[in-house]
Amino acid sequence: MSVLEIKPVYRVNNREENLNFFRNVLGMKVILEEGTMVELGAFKSKKTHILLEESPGEEGNSASGKIKKHKITVLRANVHEIVELIERNKDAVKEFTDSEAGFETISPEGDVFWLLPSHPYEEIKTDAFVGLSDFEVSELTINVTDELLAYQSFAPLLAIVGGENTLINFNEEAPEKLENTWDLEALEVTMSKETNFSALKEGFSSFSPYMDSEERLLNVSLPDQGLELWFKK
């Protein structure tokens, strides 16, 4: 079995406000809107890489100045397209000035994103630039109250990920510092078709996971982390 991709799912309050951020500042394309869910991807590949779930009316609010479960998501894209986004959003991004061009930006919910160049560099004409032709989620750092417990909870997934492109990191924060906000809700994990979901379910048995009858969907709730894992083939 192998992990093909890990897609973060962010809970948001105001859908349009957040979509404007992901489209205009990060250059993403809406691939699908269905109910409360929005799938975001790139203009050329048209693959979903990020999901938003609108949850208005719940307790919590915008996380400006607060410590969230989600610490940072690092995205990788073409350097020429990153430059285009910087030029269009100078007031909304903090440009990196070291050897690796890119920028930091913060969503309306207080989520921190870094957009950095992918390697190797590829020449792309940006005369008719509308957004990112492709991108990937290359790193995700999660704030947790107990780093050891987090590794134990995620162990079956981390054992599979190994040297895959997407790397999950944990940053330990005191419990009283993590605040109730709209935040990282889940990780949607796309698995290879030959994955044995029964074996994967056994690895998460202490969390009472749900698996559908066709063994193509496995949902795991990690209450200690306030996150869910959605495994799909």
C-alpha positions as CSV (number, residue, x, y, z in Angstrom):
1,M,0.0,0.0,0.0
2,S,1.1,3.6,-0.6
3,V,0.0,7.1,-0.1
4,L,-0.6,8.9,-3.3
5,E,-1.5,12.3,-1.8
6,I,-2.6,14.0,1.4
7,K,-5.1,16.8,1.1
8,P,-5.7,19.1,4.0
9,V,-9.3,20.0,4.8
10,Y,-9.8,23.5,6.4
11,R,-12.9,24.5,8.2
12,V,-13.9,28.1,7.3
13,N,-16.6,30.6,8.3
14,N,-17.2,32.8,5.3
15,R,-16.9,30.8,2.1
16,E,-16.6,33.7,-0.4
17,E,-14.1,35.6,1.7
18,N,-11.9,32.5,1.9
19,L,-12.4,31.6,-1.7
20,N,-11.3,35.1,-2.7
21,F,-8.1,34.5,-0.8
22,F,-7.3,31.0,-2.2
23,R,-8.1,32.1,-5.8
24,N,-6.5,35.6,-5.8
25,V,-3.6,35.4,-3.4
26,L,-2.6,31.7,-3.8
27,G,-3.7,31.4,-7.5
28,M,-5.9,28.3,-7.1
29,K,-8.9,27.2,-9.1
30,V,-12.3,26.0,-7.7
31,I,-12.6,22.4,-9.0
32,L,-15.9,21.5,-7.4
33,E,-18.5,23.1,-5.0
34,E,-20.9,20.6,-3.5
35,G,-22.9,21.4,-0.4
36,T,-20.6,22.8,2.3
37,M,-17.5,21.4,0.6
38,V,-15.2,23.2,-1.9
39,E,-12.4,21.4,-3.8
40,L,-9.4,23.6,-4.8
41,G,-6.8,22.7,-7.4
42,A,-4.8,24.2,-10.2
43,F,-5.7,25.4,-13.7
44,K,-3.7,23.0,-15.8
45,S,-3.7,19.8,-13.8
46,K,-7.3,20.3,-12.5
47,K,-6.6,17.9,-9.6
48,T,-8.0,18.6,-6.1
49,H,-5.2,19.4,-3.6
50,I,-7.0,21.3,-0.9
51,L,-10.6,21.2,0.5
52,L,-12.6,23.8,2.4
53,E,-15.6,23.0,4.5
54,E,-17.9,25.9,5.3
55,S,-19.2,25.8,8.9
56,P,-20.8,29.1,9.8
57,G,-22.5,29.6,13.1
58,E,-20.3,27.2,15.1
59,E,-18.5,28.3,18.2
60,G,-15.2,30.0,17.6
61,N,-14.2,32.7,15.1
62,S,-11.5,34.1,13.0
63,A,-8.1,33.1,14.5
64,S,-6.2,36.3,14.1
65,G,-3.6,36.4,16.8
66,K,-4.6,33.0,18.2
67,I,-2.8,29.7,18.2
68,K,-4.5,27.1,16.1
69,K,-4.1,23.4,15.5
70,H,-2.9,24.3,12.0
71,K,0.5,25.9,12.2
72,I,1.6,26.1,8.6
73,T,1.1,24.6,5.1
74,V,3.9,24.7,2.6
75,L,3.0,24.6,-1.1
76,R,5.3,24.2,-4.1
77,A,4.6,25.7,-7.5
78,N,6.4,27.1,-10.5
79,V,8.7,30.0,-9.6
80,H,7.5,32.2,-12.5
81,E,3.9,31.9,-11.5
82,I,4.9,32.7,-7.9
83,V,6.5,35.9,-9.1
84,E,3.2,36.8,-10.9
85,L,1.2,36.3,-7.7
86,I,3.7,38.4,-5.7
87,E,3.3,41.3,-8.2
88,R,-0.5,41.1,-7.9
89,N,-0.7,40.8,-4.2
90,K,2.1,42.9,-2.7
91,D,-0.1,44.1,0.2
92,A,-1.3,40.5,1.1
93,V,2.0,38.6,1.0
94,K,5.4,38.7,2.8
95,E,8.0,38.0,0.1
96,F,11.0,35.9,1.1
97,T,14.3,37.5,0.1
98,D,16.6,34.6,0.7
99,S,17.9,32.3,-2.1
100,E,14.6,30.5,-2.4
101,A,12.0,32.9,-3.8
102,G,8.5,32.6,-2.5
103,F,6.2,34.3,0.0
104,E,4.2,33.9,3.2
105,T,0.5,34.8,3.4
106,I,-2.3,34.4,6.0
107,S,-5.9,33.4,5.2
108,P,-9.0,35.1,6.6
109,E,-9.1,32.3,9.2
110,G,-5.5,32.9,10.3
111,D,-4.0,30.0,8.5
112,V,-0.4,30.5,7.5
113,F,0.7,29.4,4.0
114,W,4.1,29.4,2.3
115,L,4.3,29.2,-1.4
116,L,7.8,28.1,-2.6
117,P,9.3,27.1,-5.9
118,S,9.1,23.5,-7.0
119,H,12.2,21.7,-8.3
120,P,13.5,21.4,-11.0
121,Y,12.6,24.9,-12.3
122,E,10.5,24.9,-15.5
123,E,10.1,27.8,-17.9
124,I,6.4,28.8,-18.2
125,K,5.0,31.7,-20.2
126,T,2.9,33.9,-17.9
127,D,1.6,36.3,-20.6
128,A,-1.9,35.1,-20.0
129,F,-1.5,34.2,-16.3
130,V,-4.7,33.3,-14.6
131,G,-3.4,31.2,-11.7
132,L,-1.2,28.3,-10.8
133,S,-0.9,25.7,-13.6
134,D,-0.1,23.1,-10.9
135,F,1.0,22.9,-7.2
136,E,1.5,20.4,-4.4
137,V,1.2,20.4,-0.7
138,S,4.7,19.6,0.3
139,E,4.7,20.0,4.1
140,L,2.1,20.4,6.8
141,T,2.9,21.3,10.4
142,I,0.3,20.8,13.1
143,N,0.3,22.3,16.6
144,V,-0.4,19.6,19.2
145,T,-0.6,19.5,23.0
146,D,1.6,16.4,23.3
147,E,4.0,15.6,20.5
148,L,4.6,12.0,21.6
149,L,0.9,11.3,21.7
150,A,0.4,12.9,18.3
151,Y,3.1,10.6,16.8
152,Q,1.4,7.6,18.4
153,S,-2.0,8.6,17.1
154,F,-0.8,9.2,13.5
155,A,1.6,6.2,13.6
156,P,-0.2,3.9,11.1
157,L,-0.3,6.8,8.6
158,L,3.3,8.0,9.2
159,A,4.6,4.4,8.7
160,I,3.0,4.4,5.2
161,V,4.1,7.9,4.2
162,G,7.7,7.2,4.9
163,G,9.7,9.1,2.2
164,E,6.7,10.3,0.3
165,N,6.5,13.9,-0.9
166,T,4.1,15.1,1.7
167,L,5.6,15.4,5.2
168,I,3.5,15.8,8.4
169,N,5.3,17.6,11.3
170,F,4.2,18.3,14.8
171,N,4.9,21.3,16.9
172,E,4.1,21.0,20.6
173,E,2.1,23.8,22.3
174,A,0.7,24.0,25.8
175,P,-2.9,23.0,25.9
176,E,-4.1,26.3,27.2
177,K,-2.6,28.1,24.2
178,L,-4.6,26.2,21.6
179,E,-7.8,28.0,21.1
180,N,-11.2,27.0,19.6
181,T,-11.3,28.5,16.1
182,W,-12.2,27.5,12.6
183,D,-9.2,25.3,11.8
184,L,-7.7,22.3,10.2
185,E,-10.5,19.7,10.3
186,A,-9.2,16.6,8.5
187,L,-6.6,15.1,6.2
188,E,-8.0,13.4,3.1
189,V,-5.5,10.6,2.3
190,T,-5.6,9.1,-1.3
191,M,-4.3,5.6,-1.2
192,S,-3.2,3.3,-4.0
193,K,-5.9,0.9,-5.4
194,E,-4.1,-2.2,-3.9
195,T,-4.3,-0.9,-0.4
196,N,-5.7,-3.4,2.1
197,F,-8.1,-1.2,4.1
198,S,-8.8,-4.0,6.6
199,A,-5.2,-4.0,7.6
200,L,-5.1,-0.3,7.8
201,K,-8.3,-0.3,9.9
202,E,-6.6,-2.7,12.3
203,G,-3.8,-0.2,12.8
204,F,-6.3,2.4,14.0
205,S,-8.5,-0.1,15.9
206,S,-8.2,1.8,19.2
207,F,-10.1,4.8,17.5
208,S,-13.1,2.7,16.4
209,P,-12.7,3.6,12.7
210,Y,-15.5,3.3,10.1
211,M,-15.0,1.4,6.9
212,D,-17.6,1.1,4.1
213,S,-18.8,-2.3,2.9
214,E,-16.8,-2.0,-0.4
215,E,-13.6,-1.2,1.6
216,R,-12.9,1.9,-0.4
217,L,-13.5,4.5,2.4
218,L,-12.0,4.5,5.9
219,N,-12.7,7.3,8.3
220,V,-10.7,7.6,11.5
221,S,-11.4,10.2,14.2
222,L,-8.5,11.2,16.4
223,P,-10.2,12.9,19.4
224,D,-6.9,13.7,21.2
225,Q,-5.8,15.7,18.2
226,G,-9.2,17.1,17.2
227,L,-8.7,15.8,13.6
228,E,-10.1,13.2,11.3
229,L,-8.3,11.1,8.7
230,W,-10.4,10.3,5.6
231,F,-8.7,7.4,3.6
232,K,-9.9,6.9,0.1
233,K,-8.9,4.9,-2.9
